[in-house]
Amino acid sequence: MGARAEHIVTADVLGALPGPLRAVRAMCTGSYDGNCAAVFFFHGNRFVGQASGPGAMAVETQDGKTVTLARPIFKDSDPSCCPSGGTARYQVRWSDGALAASPSLPDFEQHNEPVR
């Protein structure tokens, strides 16, 4: 996934977010509708997971312990611009050395990689 220059997350920007649990949203280069997006999770100096999938998922809030994600709900008859099913919210926390989401996040991958 690429990013435009004004949205590049540097180590300084990432480090300035409340931690130790931090989340950053990224969009695919050329995504005209925001539906090609992912959220990357960091705990301390480690990349610990990512959530992606359909819908323009966004980081709604984060306080260093809990990240709240919001994803629009599309009904089968909805055009890609206009979800009419409300918003799904997910609470993501660090628990027993791994990310835990409630409710369970679709299209979620755990990782455990140092940030360089």
Number of C-alpha atoms within 10 A of each C-alpha: 11 12 13 10 7 6 11 11 14 9 11 8 9 15 14 10 15 13 18 16 24 25 28 16 19 21 21 15 13 12 12 9 12 19 17 19 22 25 19 20 22 24 23 15 17 16 20 23 19 20 18 20 16 16 20 18 25 20 19 12 13 20 14 17 15 20 21 18 23 18 19 18 17 18 13 9 9 12 10 12 11 12 17 14 12 11 14 12 18 20 17 22 19 18 10 7 9 14 19 17 19 11 11 11 18 11 11 16 13 14 16 14 13 12 12 7
